[in-house]
Amino acid sequence: MKKRFVFLVVLILLMSACSRAPADLPAPTDVPPTNTPFPPQPTSTVTTVPPTATLTPTPSASPTPAYPPQGRGPDNFEAGVNPLTGLEVDDPQLLERRPILIKVENIPREHRPQWGLSLADIVYEYYTEFGATRFAALFYGNNADQVGPIRSGRFFDSNVIQMYKSIMVYGSAYVDVRTRFYNSDFANRLILETTTSCPAVCRADPNGQNLLVSNTAALMDYVRSRGIDNTRQNLDGMFFQLTPPQGGSETDQVYIRYSGAIYNRWDYDPATGRYLRFADAQNDINRSNEVYQQLTDRLTNEPVAAENVVALCVPHQYYVKNSESEVLEIIMDNQVPSYTGCDGEIYQGGTGPAYIARDGKIYKVIWKRAAKDSVLTLVNPDGSLFPFKPGQTWFEVIGASSSVEQQSDGAWRFTHRMVP
């Protein structure tokens, strides 16, 4: 604990030197709840999963030449086709449930690589506080024997739970976030660690780190024991085509910069038609010396990759901001009547500018969330649906005032900014 405290203090001092890049720290609001969660979930001794346990990931399906030329979606998906990837699944029974949203940490770096990210259908990365980001990973067409490290919830997670009608596994939350969660219509779909939650939600202890992880298959039994409605939900909304649309700009690299500590790069791999993720290997306070390391999945030992990488420009507002705490609202519905997007255009709440990279090209589109329980989709300026490539999608959520730059080498760079 003393070494970790020293490590956190050093990071605070480093990051405070740059006004544009707050510190690379776990959230100061990321603390155990002080009141009884809803529904009541005891928090005494927990069971630990041995780090040597045998893990058997469920492989993702892959697009084939037989993919329907007209595409799939946004509704009337064939039986056995995952509406979140546009792909047939190995086990159609998996689709007869709700998606599972699991909160996965991105820092500290010593906890990387994470478990299970390569098996998620959709991942949202978003800014939390003090320069940090976190992942909201959705599992539907695959199971993963171990997902984590699991961390706490944020206001933003409400958007994802509502859009995908999901169950959420997380670890604690800031008191006002907790209150909003417990007063919501998804309150009984929240899963926390308890004395009886293992093997669904357990402790793993590699190198003495005592991390929280989830087994998505075991979670189904735990959900059933809790009496949670886990019936299949309407997840219509996404449209998929294997053939890339006309237009777009050729690019083989996409950079996303959140702070002086958190930045990532996506490299297009023509051999697989996927984007490989490279993550920050060290702080870059002056933003002049980015050092990357390819991210792999500790569960599968496979590279973390996606068929689609989408930068979403979304309004951010401070809920709390002081020297000790930052709490943010990221507003993806019509609570914002209108705003200026990262492209300088005016948008109504529930829509905004987006940039999707697929097949070595990047396209400017519009993200759209028609209602709170509508799956996020992409449309062209004329309102017609823009096709995702069949497969996995990573959404990089950045501020409405973020900068968007096409570099001289053809790469695109997105720099997160919340206010003009």
N, C-alpha and C positions, 0 to 999 in steps of 0.2 A: 504493500500500500504506500509506503514511504517513497519507493522509486516511482510509482505511478503519479503521486502527488507532485514530485519534482518535475516529472515529464510534462504534466499539465501546466505547471507554472512557467516552464521554459517556453511552451507553445504560446501561452497568453502574451508573454513579453515579445516574442517574435512577431506575432500577428498584429499587435497594437502599433507596430512601427509603420503600418500601411493603412491609410484611411479607407482605401478601396477594398481591402481584404481583411475582414475580421478573423479572429483566431480559429485555428483548426482544433476545436475542442468538442468533446461530448457535451450534449446540451446541459447547461446548469439546471434546467427544469426537468431533466430526466431522472426523477427521483421516485422511490417507492411510494405508493399511495398512502395517505395518512388516515383515510376513512375506509369503510368497508365497501369493496366494489359491488356493482350490481350486474348480474345476480351475485349473491354472496359466494366468494371463492376463497377458502382458507389459504394462508401463505406460510405454513410452517415447513418442516423438513421436506425436501424434494428428493426425487430419485435421479441418479446420475447415469447417463448412458456411457459405457466404456468407449473411449476413442478408437478402440480397435474393432468395434462392431463391424460386421460385414454389411456393406451397403450395396443395394442393387437398384440402380436408377432405371426408370422406365424411359426408353429412348423416344425421341420425338419422331413423328412421321416426316417425310420429305416430299416436296412437290414432284410430280412425275409428268412425263410428256403427255399423259392422258388427261391432264387437268382440263376441265371444260373451257373452251376458248372464250365463251361468254362470261366466264368468271363465276363466282359464288357469292351469294348475299345480295343485298343487305338482309334479306329474309328468305324464308323457304329453303333453308339449308337441308341438304339430304341427310338421311339418317346416318349417324356415325361420323358426321363432319363437325368439327369444332368451330363454332361461330366466332371464336376469338383468334383463330389462326387460319381458317379456311382450308384446313387439312383434315383428311380422314385420320381417326385415332386408332390405335391398336386395340383398345378396349372400349367399345361404345358405352359400356355401363358407367364409365367415369363421367359421362356427360349428363347422367341422371342425378345430378346434385347441384349445389351452388358452387361457384368458384370460391377458392380459398385465398384470402389476402394475407400475406405474411410480411411484417415489418422487418427489414434486414438492414443492419448497420453498414456504413461505409467507412467510418473511422472508429477507433484508432487503426492505423495501417497494420499494426502488429496482429490484428485479428483477421486480416486478409490472408488467403482468398476465402471468400464466403462459400457456404454450402448451398447447392441447389439452384443457383440463379440460371444455369444453362437449361433447366427444365421448366422454367416459368413460361407461360404463354405471352404475358405482357408484364413489363416492368416500368414503373414510374420512378424517375429520380427527381427529387426536388430539394430546394434549399430549406434547411430547418432553422439554424441560428449560428451566429458567430463563425461563419465561413464553412459550416458543415452541410452535407447533404445526407439523405437517407433514401432507401429503396422501399417501394411498395410493390411487392411481387405477387402476381396473380397466377395461381395454379388451377387448371381445369382439365385439360386433355391429358396431362401427365400427373403421376404421383412422384414424390421424391422422398427417399428414406430419411433425409436430414436436410433441413433448411434453416439457415441462420448465419451469423448470430442474430437473434431476435432482439429488437430494441423497442422503445416506447412509441406511442401514437402521437399524432399531431392533428391540428384542425383539418389540414389538407386531406387526411385519410377519409373523412366523411364523404368527400366527392367520389372517391374510388369505390367505397363500400356501396354507395347509393347507385352509381352508374352500373355496377356489375352485380348488384344484389348479393354481395358476398358475405361469407363469414370472415372475421378478422382475428388473427393471432398476433398479439403484441405484448409488450412488457411495460405496464404502468403508463402514466401520462401526467402532464402538468394538470393541476387541479381544475382549471377552467375547461381544459380539453376533456378531462374525465367527466365533468358535469354535463357537457354537451353530449358526449357519447351516451351517458346513462339516461339522458332525457330524450334520446332519439328513438325512431321506430326500429332501429337495428340493435338496440341495447342488448337483447337476448342472444345476439349472434357474435358477441365479443368473447374471445377466449384468452384467458390469462393462465399463468402457471399456478397450479394448486398442488395439494398433497396427493391428489388422485389423477392428475393430468398425464402422467407418464404411462405409456410410451408415446402419447400424442404430443405432449409438450414436456420436455425434460432438460436436464443439465448435461452438457458435454464438457469434458475437462482436459482438452489437449494442452499440454505444457502448463498445467496449473491455472488455466484461464477461467474455468467455471462459466461457460457460455450457455445461453439458452437457445434451444433448437426445437424444431417440430418435425414430426413424421406425418406427412399428409394422408397416407393410407390409414394409419392408426387413429388419426384425427376423426375419421368418419365414425368409428365406434364411440369415441368420446362425445362427439356431437349428438349421436343418437341417445347416449346415456343422459345427456343434459336436456333432452326433449326439444331440441332446436329443430325448427322446420328446415329440412335440407332437401326439399324437392327441387326439381329442375326449374329454372327461371327463364324468362324470355330475354335472350341476349342478342336479339337482332340489332343491326345497325352498321356493322362493318362490311365493306365490299372488297372482294379479292379478285385479282387477275394475275395470271402467271406472266403474261406478256407486258412489259413496261409500256406506259402511255407515251405518246409523242411529246416532244418538248423537253423541258428541263435543261439543266446545265451539267455537263460532264464534270465529275469530281470523284476522286478516290479517297479523300480524307475529309472528315468533319470534326472540328474541335468544339468542345463545350467547356467554357471557363466559368466556374461559380465563384472562386475566390483565390486568394494567394496560396491556399492550401489544397483546394479541391478543383481539379481540372481533368478532363479526359479527352481521348482522341479515338475516333472510329475509323479504321482502315478497311477499305473495300477489298475483298479477296475474290477476284474473278473466278478462281477455281471452284469455289463453293457458292458464289453469289451472295455472300453474307458479309456483314461488317464485324470486324474483330475489335474488341474493346481494349484500349490501353489506358491505364489509370496513373494518376500522379504517384511518383515514387518518393517525392520529397516536397517540402514547402518551396514555393517560388514567390517570395514576398514582393520582389521588385518586378515580377512578371517578365523576366528576361532570360530565365534558365529553366525551361520546362524539362523535366526528366520523367520518362514514362516507363511503365512495366506492364507487359501484357497480363490481363486478368484471366485467370482460369477458375474452374469450379472445383473446390476441394472435394466435392462429392464424386464427380464423374472424371476428374482430371482432364476435362475437355476445355477448350477455349470458350470464354463467354462471348457470344456472337449473336447477331440478330439480322433478319432479312430486311427489317425496316428500322431506321433511326429517325425519330421525329422530334424536332425542337418546337415546343409549344410556348408561345408568348402569352402570358396570363397575368392579370392584375394581381399584385401583392400589396398587402397593407399591414402595418405594424399593429398588433393587438397590445403588446407590451414591448417597450424598448427602454432600457436603462443600462447602467454599467454592469449589472449582474444578470440580466435576463433579456432575451429576445424571443418574442412569440409572434408568429405571423399568421395572417389569414391569406390564403391563396384562393381567389374567388373565380370559380368556373361556372357560375350560373348568373341569372339576371339580377343579382343583388347589386351589380354595377350597371347602371342604365346605359352608359356609353363611356368609352375611353379611347385614348390614342395608343395604337399598337406599336410594336417594334419596327414596323415598316412605315410609320408616320400616318397611317390611315385611321379613320374613326370606326370603331366597332361597337356593337351592342353587347350587353352582358350575355354570356352563354356562347359567344363566338370569339374568334380571334385569329391572328395570323399564325401560320405554322409552316414549317419547312420539312419535307420528308425526303430522306435519302433512301433510294432503292436502286439496285442494279447499276451502281456506279454513276447515278445521276441524282441531282437534287431538284425538287420542285417546290415552288411557292404555292401554298394552298390555304384553306381556312379550316380551323378546327371548329366543331359544332357539337354542342350538347343541348338538344332540343328541350329536355326536361330533366329534373333531378335524377330520375331513374332511367335516363336514356344513355346507352352506350356511346362514348365519344367516337365521332367519326370525322372524316375529312371530306371536304367538298371543294370543287373548283369555283372560281369567281362567279360563274353563271349558275351555281347551285347544284350542278350535277355531281354525283359521287366520284371521288378520286379513289382509285384502287390501291389498297395495300398489296404488297407481295405476299403470297401465302407463306406463313411461317410466323416467327416470333417478332414482336415489336417492342422497342424501348422508346418510351416517351421521356424526353428531357424537358422538364418544366422550368422555364426561365421567366424573368420579370417582363412586364409589358414594355418597359423602357430599355430592354436589352439591346446591345449593338449587334448588328448583322453585317458581316464583311466577307466578300469574296476576295481571297488573296491572289497575288500575282501568279502563284504556282497552281492556281485552280482550286485549292482547298477552301472550305468555308469555315468561318470562325464565328461562334456565338458567345458573347460575353454577358453574363447575367447582371442585370441592373434592375432595381425595383422602382426607382424614382428618376425623373428626368435629371 
